[in-house]
């Protein structure tokens, strides 16, 4: 059964070894898609350098929580409260950098 936080048609990536870590492009696409679903915008409006707490993305604390739940479900991660830092979630680029680090640590 698919999680309510999982996008339609997207499979959960789960625990990965280093060879399975998605390439930057695929990872960026997934992150942008998750952001778009969370904020209700079309993917074309969200770029890798879009500030997520700007009026364009309309992320707020509830949106961040929903997005984090989607990330955790999609990548099989548990994101600790200490990692909920504005620098980590500033833009899709910073989130992808964080995910690369976390996926390597958890591999």
N, C-alpha and C positions, 0 to 999 in steps of 0.2 A: 504494500500500500504506500503510495507517495505521501510525503510529508506535506502539510498545508503550506509550508514555506518554500517548497520546491517548485520551480517554474515548470509549466506544462511541457513535457517532452524532454526535460533535462534530467540526465541521470546523475545520481549522487556520486561524487568522485571518491569518497571514502579514504581510507588510509592508503598511502602511496609510497612506493620506494622511489629512489632518486630518478630512475629511468622513467617513471610514470608522471613526474611533475610536468604539468602542461607548459607548453612554450608560452613566452610572454604574450604573444598575440591572442592565443586561445584563452589564456588566463584573463587578459584585459577584456576580451569580448564577454566572458562570463561575468566578470565584476560589473561591467557597464550594464549588462542585461539585468543583473540583480538590482542594481541601483534604479534602473528605469522602472522595473516592476514595483519597487518600493515606493518611489515618488510619483508613479503614474505618468511619467513622461516617455516620449518615444526615444529610442536609443540614439537617434541622430542628434539629439539635443545635448547629449552628455559626451564630452570628449575626455581623453585621458587626463588632461590638466584642469578639468572643471572643478572649482572649489565646491565641495559638497554641502557646505553650510552657507552658501550664497542664496540669493533669491531665485537664481536660475534652477538650482537643484531642489530647493525647499526642504532640505533635511532639517529635522529638529530632533529633540531627544527621543521622541517616540519613533520617528523614522529611522534613527540610528539603531535603536533596539531591534526594530523589525529587520533592518538590513543585516545586523550582526547574526540574528537567528537564521536568516537565509544563508549567510556565508558559512556558518557552522554546519548547517544541514548539507549544503552543496559540497563542502570540502571535507566533511567528517572531522571537523576541528571543534575544540572547546576553547573559546577565546576568553581568557581571564580578564577580570575587571581592570587589572593593572594595565592591560593593553588597550583599553578604551580611551585612547589618547587622541586629542585633536590633530596632532601631527601624523598619527598613523592613518586616520580617517579623513585627512584633508582633501584628497582627490583619488580618483581611480588609480593613478600612478603610485601613490604612496601605499594604497591598499595592496596592489600587486607586489610591491617590494616586501611588504609585511608577509603576505601569503607565501612568497618564495622562501623566506626565512623560516616560517613556521612549518611549511611542508617538508623542508629539508630536515628540520629538527625532529619532526614526528616520523620520518621515514625509517 
